């Protein structure tokens, strides 16, 4: 892949770039493709959800949008990790509704919320890469959908008249599973998911504002300050992900072995319970130590790719041979502070 065309990851776009009004066109293009409607972003909403936080996993932004019919809705865009995903999805939407409803207002002031989740893990069992759901109320006997209408003012032939339209207030959920996408482009939204998965936008892509995303999201176009912050984010994300997965896998493996051994000696049920506990504790510790080293190396290699491109290939090979964690942290610190490739090589043992 040509490093000159490499784009920043979409979870970083949500975390750091979509809050800037100058980047609203990126969000408008993505939402227009997903919702298949001409979307205009009006503003970023001030809420607890949009505050900066040190925890990596809170990558989300709430925005007020207007659709082609003039309706205003709140969109919650997020990139979340695996733990308790559905529970946090429900909590997040409920929180957005409460945050933007003032005491004393009529219930008619409650805004519709659309939750859009971009996942980099596979949730549940399914073959699709875009899932959509909401609340539908159906008759228990007939199975027909209950539809409620509301009257709205409209200008018809120069006169103000009341027009009925179907009420649509319940939250909707879109879940995009990036890992399940097969790199086949059939419609506009596929171009955006291709970008999320591969960090590149092909020259043939033509959906609304994707050409602007191609220029604004190029790593080479980032300021030095933003680039260093992005590199640090990549390293921390790689470390967190690998520590969690390594510790989980190692703990389960050790717990199973120890539990089986104790079960044979002292009774299967009692042995499994004790063995699982001891194995998980031991496995978690070993997993954290080994996962930390592996994750740190992966983060350093990503930073080397971004900073030095093909010139850093030899440096990446040397990184894999290092076992000293203090030396790895020293190299990480050098990359974040902007040291040259020769200065980084001087740090190597």
TATAMO-V419910 format. One record per run of one state. SS is the DSSP state (~ for helix, > for strand, _ for the rest). FROM is the first residue (numbers start at 1). LEN is the number of residues. If there is no record, write none. Layout:
BEGIN
SS/FROM/LEN
SS/FROM/LEN
END
This chain:
BEGIN
_/1/2
~/3/3
_/6/1
>/7/1
_/8/2
~/10/8
_/18/3
~/21/15
_/36/4
>/40/5
_/45/3
~/48/3
_/51/8
>/59/8
_/67/5
>/72/8
_/80/5
~/85/15
_/100/7
~/107/3
_/110/3
>/113/7
_/120/10
>/130/5
_/135/3
>/138/1
_/139/6
>/145/1
_/146/3
>/149/8
_/157/2
>/159/8
_/167/5
>/172/6
~/178/3
_/181/7
~/188/11
_/199/11
~/210/7
_/217/1
>/218/1
~/219/3
_/222/2
~/224/43
_/267/1
~/268/53
_/321/4
~/325/12
_/337/4
~/341/7
_/348/2
END
